[in-house]
Amino acid sequence: MMLPTWLPDFLQRKLRAIYYRGDAFHCPICGYKGRALSPIGFDLPVLVEKQVSGAGRRNAGCFNCGTIDRERLVHVYLRDVLGIYDRVASSRILHIAPDELISRILVSSGALEYVCGDKFTEGYVYPKHVRDLDIEDLPFATDHFDLVICNHVLEHVPDDIKAMRELLRVLKPGGHAVLQVPLAVNSATTAEDPAVTDPKERERLYGQFDHVRLYGQDYGDRLIRAGFRVERLQLAKRKEFEHYGLNPFEDLFVGVKPM
């Protein structure tokens, strides 16, 4: 659907949402029903070659609210699998680099404690409720949070094992951590080299200028090494979620802290 470029972005989105109404896609976040999803992402060679889930060019955006497949995946897990929204009043939640719409739901949910954090970078503007946090050195007590959400963050972190261990430390025994990353479907091992610092070379090797690695199928082993018990869920293949526009190649990684 072609629209005049002079139209404001919010109006273009509204018109597209009207045009693409249908029943093939049901957004689990905003409730919109559409006949298609909007294109997002970039077709970088490494993302195509390695078949990286959660990245690359694909039809995955909601025409109404703008959420993408990886955000909807986390929301569906929180709402329909973990059931956190039903017991949020008694839950302490840590959200690293918070997804906007999921964060909006949790901010208004009346959680016992909801902490949003990100490592502040010059040139970026952060919402007022987001704190400057270093995921490798968290300022929280051990066994504090019931839930940690860390969606597409660890690929940016120099020492990811240290960060994983910090997330495990602040999680309560039996607590859950959503730990999503871009994952190379057809690569057995993670590609990383600390000597690679040039942004263009990182983009060529890892799919983004500020990524320091591209995780392979050994990602779950790294989480286990950090101390988590790992659940790898294929929610996109469940019949009850088939209209939510989830990526069939993106599994959900959940780390559970042993009792």
C-alpha positions as CSV (number, residue, x, y, z in Angstrom):
1,M,0.0,0.0,0.0
2,M,1.6,3.3,-1.2
3,L,0.9,6.4,0.9
4,P,2.1,10.0,0.4
5,T,5.3,10.6,2.2
6,W,4.1,13.9,3.6
7,L,1.5,12.2,5.8
8,P,2.5,12.0,9.5
9,D,3.8,8.6,10.6
10,F,0.9,8.0,13.0
11,L,-1.6,8.6,10.3
12,Q,0.2,6.3,7.8
13,R,0.1,3.6,10.4
14,K,-3.6,4.1,11.1
15,L,-4.5,4.0,7.4
16,R,-2.4,0.8,6.8
17,A,-4.1,-0.8,9.8
18,I,-7.5,-0.1,8.3
19,Y,-6.4,-1.3,4.8
20,Y,-4.9,-4.6,6.1
21,R,-7.8,-5.6,8.4
22,G,-8.6,-9.3,8.1
23,D,-8.5,-12.5,10.1
24,A,-5.2,-14.2,9.4
25,F,-3.3,-12.4,12.2
26,H,-4.5,-11.7,15.7
27,C,-2.2,-9.4,17.7
28,P,-2.0,-10.7,21.3
29,I,-0.9,-7.3,22.6
30,C,-3.3,-4.8,21.0
31,G,-6.1,-7.1,19.8
32,Y,-5.8,-6.0,16.1
33,K,-6.9,-8.5,13.5
34,G,-5.2,-8.3,10.1
35,R,-4.7,-10.2,6.8
36,A,-1.0,-9.6,6.7
37,L,2.0,-8.4,8.7
38,S,4.3,-5.5,7.9
39,P,7.9,-6.0,6.6
40,I,10.7,-5.3,9.1
41,G,14.4,-5.9,9.4
42,F,17.3,-6.0,7.0
43,D,18.6,-8.8,4.6
44,L,22.2,-8.7,5.7
45,P,24.2,-11.6,4.2
46,V,25.2,-13.2,7.5
47,L,21.6,-13.2,8.7
48,V,20.4,-15.0,5.5
49,E,23.4,-17.4,5.4
50,K,23.1,-18.4,9.1
51,Q,19.3,-18.3,9.1
52,V,19.2,-16.1,12.2
53,S,15.9,-16.2,14.1
54,G,14.7,-13.0,15.6
55,A,16.6,-10.9,13.0
56,G,16.7,-10.3,9.3
57,R,14.1,-9.1,6.7
58,R,10.7,-10.7,7.4
59,N,7.0,-9.9,7.6
60,A,6.5,-9.7,11.3
61,G,5.2,-6.3,12.4
62,C,1.7,-5.5,13.6
63,F,0.2,-2.8,11.4
64,N,-1.7,-1.4,14.4
65,C,0.6,-1.3,17.4
66,G,4.0,-1.9,15.7
67,T,5.0,-4.9,17.8
68,I,7.2,-7.4,16.2
69,D,7.4,-11.2,16.4
70,R,10.0,-11.4,19.2
71,E,8.1,-9.1,21.4
72,R,4.8,-11.0,20.9
73,L,6.6,-14.2,21.7
74,V,7.7,-12.9,25.1
75,H,4.3,-11.4,25.8
76,V,2.5,-14.7,25.0
77,Y,4.9,-16.6,27.3
78,L,4.4,-14.2,30.1
79,R,0.6,-14.1,29.8
80,D,-0.4,-17.5,28.6
81,V,2.4,-19.9,29.7
82,L,3.9,-18.4,32.9
83,G,0.7,-16.5,33.9
84,I,2.7,-13.7,35.4
85,Y,-0.1,-11.1,34.8
86,D,-2.4,-13.0,37.0
87,R,-0.1,-12.8,40.0
88,V,1.8,-9.6,39.2
89,A,0.7,-8.0,42.5
90,S,3.0,-10.3,44.4
91,S,5.8,-10.4,41.9
92,R,9.2,-8.6,41.7
93,I,10.2,-8.1,38.1
94,L,13.5,-7.0,36.5
95,H,13.3,-5.9,32.8
96,I,16.6,-5.3,31.0
97,A,16.4,-3.0,27.9
98,P,12.6,-3.1,28.2
99,D,10.4,-3.7,25.2
100,E,8.1,-0.7,25.0
101,L,4.6,-2.2,24.9
102,I,5.4,-5.1,27.3
103,S,6.9,-2.5,29.6
104,R,3.8,-0.3,29.3
105,I,1.6,-3.3,30.4
106,L,3.8,-4.1,33.3
107,V,4.2,-0.4,34.4
108,S,0.4,-0.2,34.7
109,S,-0.1,-3.7,36.1
110,G,0.4,-2.9,39.8
111,A,3.5,-5.2,40.3
112,L,4.9,-5.4,43.7
113,E,8.2,-4.2,42.2
114,Y,9.0,-3.5,38.5
115,V,12.5,-2.4,37.7
116,C,13.5,-1.4,34.2
117,G,17.2,-1.0,33.4
118,D,19.5,-0.4,30.5
119,K,23.1,0.6,30.1
120,F,22.8,4.2,29.1
121,T,24.7,5.2,25.9
122,E,25.4,8.7,24.8
123,G,23.1,9.9,22.1
124,Y,20.1,7.8,23.2
125,V,17.1,9.0,25.2
126,Y,15.5,6.7,27.8
127,P,12.1,6.8,29.4
128,K,12.0,8.2,32.9
129,H,11.2,4.8,34.5
130,V,14.4,3.2,33.1
131,R,17.5,3.1,35.3
132,D,21.1,3.1,34.2
133,L,22.2,-0.5,35.0
134,D,25.2,-2.6,34.2
135,I,24.0,-6.1,33.6
136,E,27.4,-7.5,34.5
137,D,27.2,-5.8,38.0
138,L,23.7,-5.5,39.2
139,P,23.0,-3.4,42.4
140,F,20.4,-5.8,43.8
141,A,20.4,-8.4,46.6
142,T,20.7,-12.0,45.9
143,D,17.4,-14.0,45.4
144,H,15.4,-10.8,44.9
145,F,13.4,-11.1,41.7
146,D,10.6,-13.5,40.7
147,L,11.1,-12.8,37.0
148,V,13.8,-11.4,34.8
149,I,13.1,-10.3,31.2
150,C,16.2,-9.9,29.0
151,N,15.1,-9.9,25.4
152,H,17.9,-9.5,22.8
153,V,20.5,-8.0,25.1
154,L,23.2,-10.6,25.8
155,E,24.6,-10.3,22.2
156,H,25.7,-6.8,23.1
157,V,27.5,-7.7,26.4
158,P,31.2,-8.3,26.4
159,D,31.2,-10.9,29.1
160,D,27.9,-12.7,28.6
161,I,28.6,-15.5,31.1
162,K,29.2,-13.0,33.8
163,A,26.0,-11.2,32.9
164,M,24.1,-14.5,32.9
165,R,25.5,-15.3,36.4
166,E,24.4,-11.9,37.6
167,L,20.9,-12.4,36.4
168,L,20.9,-15.8,38.0
169,R,22.2,-14.3,41.3
170,V,19.4,-11.7,41.6
171,L,16.7,-14.3,40.7
172,K,14.9,-16.1,43.4
173,P,15.2,-19.9,43.5
174,G,12.5,-21.3,41.2
175,G,12.3,-17.9,39.5
176,H,12.2,-17.6,35.7
177,A,14.4,-15.6,33.3
178,V,13.4,-14.9,29.7
179,L,16.7,-14.9,27.9
180,Q,16.2,-14.3,24.2
181,V,19.0,-13.6,21.7
182,P,19.4,-13.6,17.9
183,L,20.2,-17.3,17.1
184,A,21.8,-18.9,14.1
185,V,19.5,-21.8,13.2
186,N,22.1,-23.6,11.2
187,S,25.3,-23.0,13.3
188,A,26.3,-25.4,16.0
189,T,28.6,-23.0,17.8
190,T,28.6,-19.3,18.8
191,A,30.8,-17.0,16.7
192,E,32.7,-14.4,18.6
193,D,36.1,-12.7,18.7
194,P,36.9,-10.0,21.2
195,A,39.5,-8.6,18.8
196,V,36.7,-7.5,16.4
197,T,35.8,-4.0,17.4
198,D,35.1,-2.3,14.0
199,P,31.4,-1.6,13.7
200,K,31.3,-2.6,10.0
201,E,33.1,-5.8,10.7
202,R,30.8,-6.6,13.6
203,E,27.8,-6.0,11.2
204,R,29.3,-8.3,8.6
205,L,30.1,-11.1,11.1
206,Y,27.3,-10.8,13.7
207,G,24.5,-8.9,11.9
208,Q,24.6,-5.6,13.8
209,F,27.3,-3.0,14.4
210,D,27.0,-3.2,18.2
211,H,26.7,-7.0,18.5
212,V,29.8,-8.7,19.9
213,R,28.8,-12.3,18.9
214,L,26.4,-14.4,16.9
215,Y,24.9,-17.2,19.1
216,G,24.7,-20.7,17.7
217,Q,22.9,-23.8,18.9
218,D,25.2,-24.0,21.9
219,Y,23.5,-21.0,23.4
220,G,21.6,-23.2,25.9
221,D,24.8,-24.8,27.0
222,R,26.2,-21.3,27.9
223,L,23.1,-20.7,30.0
224,I,23.6,-24.1,31.7
225,R,27.3,-23.2,32.3
226,A,26.2,-20.0,34.1
227,G,24.0,-22.1,36.4
228,F,20.5,-22.0,34.9
229,R,18.2,-24.9,34.2
230,V,17.1,-24.3,30.7
231,E,13.7,-24.7,29.1
232,R,13.6,-24.3,25.3
233,L,10.0,-23.8,24.2
234,Q,8.5,-23.8,20.7
235,L,5.5,-21.7,21.2
236,A,5.0,-20.8,17.5
237,K,4.2,-24.4,16.8
238,R,1.3,-24.6,19.4
239,K,-2.1,-24.5,17.8
240,E,-3.5,-22.0,20.3
241,F,-0.9,-19.4,19.2
242,E,-0.9,-20.0,15.5
243,H,-2.6,-16.7,14.6
244,Y,-0.2,-14.5,16.7
245,G,2.4,-14.0,14.0
246,L,5.2,-15.8,15.9
247,N,8.4,-16.8,14.1
248,P,8.3,-20.6,13.6
249,F,12.1,-20.7,13.7
250,E,12.4,-18.7,17.0
251,D,12.4,-20.9,20.1
252,L,12.0,-19.3,23.5
253,F,14.8,-19.8,26.0
254,V,13.8,-19.6,29.7
255,G,16.4,-20.0,32.4
256,V,15.1,-21.3,35.8
257,K,17.1,-20.9,39.0
258,P,17.4,-24.3,40.7
259,M,15.8,-24.5,44.2
